[in-house]
Amino acid sequence: MTTQQLGPVSPFPLLDWTWKEYRIRYTAVGSGRPLILIHGFGAAIGHWRKNIPVLAAAGYRVFALDLLGFGGSEKPPLDYNLELWKELLKDFWTEQVQQPAVFAGNSIGGLLCLMVMAHHPEIAAGGVLLNCAGGLNHRPQELNLPLRVVMGTFTKLVSSDAIGPLLFNRIRQKTRLRQTLLQVYRDRQAVTDELIDLIYQPSCDPGAQKVFASILTAPPGPSPEELLPLVNAPLLVLWGEADPWTPIKGARIYQDLAKQAVDAGRSVQFASIPNAGHCPHDECPDKVNQLMLNWLNVKFPTGT
């Protein structure tokens, strides 16, 4: 076990768990009803550094893990897809949690939450989605023909043994990471050196380029529209209004469900977050923490 400072609020332990002979990095803090936090593409446990201490202090047992291929977890040369990570989450729950948990995720982490809730309802007491992705990557029909050609060419280049490493090394440079984050964070002050390092350091690990290429060529996986009819547990959906990657117009399905929830006997709550982009938990942590705790305290009072 190691302990690492992931933010100014509080240090917390970083632990290792072996899954199918691969090292998975995770943390576990606090006591009470378990919460399992799942990061988005390119992120890691540290992306929750402003949330974990607050949620744990409120009476919850907070778990967060680096998905295989990201953060401090191993990066083996595999075919990465949402089903692989869903299996990882199910096995992590079986070995480390063993009590119905609330799954919370950002971007593809949110989509993974929906998959767990839909296909393993026995382990999911509820879910929190933050700017939930519509797929692991774009579905072909979502792109116009010119963009489809550009993306097809790009994925071939990234997957190339000759050109792929060179292209990946350019993409992962700190200056480029900052430019990308400044597009998806509304508050420029939230794009700190700490955040850049959090994303940059794992990209230096052996195998990181192959992981990146595999994900770009992976199938998008099930859509929220396919999964939501299978979800019966309470659901909180939070959305940064200024997100250019998963624009809030794509959240209409959740907004409609929230309006219909009472008549349908379901529990879906939706809240938009002004002046926030794709990662509101990191950009507006005070707002997100409070919204989550307000919901949790109603659905799962005192963490029980």
Protein Blocks (a to p, Z undefined) as FASTA:
>chain_A
ZZddfbfkbgcddddddeehiacddddededjdddddddehiafklmmmmmmmmmmnopa
cdddddehiajbccddddddfklmmmmmmmmmmmmnopacddddehjlmmmmmmmmmmmm
mlmgbdcdehiafbfbdcfklpcfklmmmmmmmmmmmmpmklmmmmmmmmmpmklmmmmm
mmmpmblmlmcfklmmmmmmmmmpghklmmmmmmmmpcebjafklmmmmpmbdcdddddf
klcklgcklmmmmmmmmmmmmmnopacdddddehiafklmlmmmmlmmmmmmmmmmmmmg
ghZZ
